[in-house]
Amino acid sequence: MKAYTCNDYRQEMVLIGLRRRLTDPSLSQTEKKELEAQIRKLEMDMGMN
């Protein structure tokens, strides 16, 4: 198990922010797809998938 770093914390906070933005009902379908792609990429970078 690796040590939990400041970068890990930062990535988690970015992920939380992206997920929160995704719940915004005023987002267009294009914006939702872009956010979902960013979330998937970040999750892969973090080893969550």
QUIUR-V304979 format. One record per residue. N is the residue number from 1. RES is the residue in one letter. PHI is phi in whole degrees, 0 to 359 (999 if undefined). OMEGA is omega as a letter, one per 30 degrees, with the letter a starting at -180 (999 if undefined). Layout:
{{N:RES:PHI:OMEGA} {N:RES:PHI:OMEGA}}
//
This chain:
{{1:M:999:a} {2:K:274:l} {3:A:290:l} {4:Y:278:a} {5:T:249:l} {6:C:299:l} {7:N:295:l} {8:D:300:l} {9:Y:297:a} {10:R:299:l} {11:Q:298:l} {12:E:297:a} {13:M:293:l} {14:V:296:l} {15:L:299:l} {16:I:300:l} {17:G:297:l} {18:L:295:l} {19:R:296:l} {20:R:294:l} {21:R:297:a} {22:L:296:a} {23:T:277:a} {24:D:292:a} {25:P:291:a} {26:S:272:l} {27:L:289:l} {28:S:281:l} {29:Q:298:l} {30:T:297:l} {31:E:296:l} {32:K:299:a} {33:K:295:l} {34:E:296:l} {35:L:297:l} {36:E:299:l} {37:A:294:l} {38:Q:297:a} {39:I:297:l} {40:R:300:a} {41:K:297:a} {42:L:296:l} {43:E:298:l} {44:M:294:l} {45:D:299:a} {46:M:273:a} {47:G:77:a} {48:M:272:a} {49:N:243:999}}
//
